[in-house]
Amino acid sequence: MSRTNSANNSSPATPFVNANLSGIEILPLDAPLGAEVRCDVRSLDQDGAAVIHQAFLDNLALLIRGQEMNDEDLMRFGSMLGELAAPLPPEHGAEGARTSDENKYPMVSVVSNVVENGKTIGGLGDGEAQWHTDFSYHEIPYAASILYALEIPNTWGGDTSVLNMYAALEALPNALRRQIEGMTIKGDQSMNSAG
């Protein structure tokens, strides 16, 4: 599930430090980005959703552990944070990447390499294993994606990594930064994370 982009082209603000607002605890990670959020997202009201949205803007990535959500809960949570984006079409490698009731929950995609009765229960399988930015080939890339992991291997694999591009830009040598200032790059969907 992805959110459409809201214009935020500046570095994140100073993150909350052990904030506990509206019964939501936000703990910045000891990393270049990210915070752990402690709450039950199923019980969020709009004020709580606003706290989580601000935590995302401030920290760029959020880790919310221990949730038990169905597709309806996931859609409700995502829509409280912003406008939901259209699902990935099958021609982009997402064949089967839908819920059991895609008409009721069209914005929820199942990404899985699990095979039941000779058929994968989701789409994309391990095709997402390569480094990518979700929907970076869109003219206006999505602001966020929500990954709700149900089953992750105990051994190698299953890791999701995030990168702080603000920090990457700030770490560039000044000469290189001046050289690329004002330049843009255009990605397209001829080669996306699904191949």
Secondary structure, DSSP 8 states (H G I E B T S, - for coil): -EE------S------SSEEETTEEEEE-SSSS-EEEES-GGG--HHHHHHHHHHHHHHS-EE--S----HHHHHHHHHHHS-B-----GGGTTTT-S-TTTTT-TT---EE--EETTEESSEETTGGGS---TTTTSSS--SEE----S---SSS--------HHHHHHHS-HHHHHHHTT------TTS-TT-
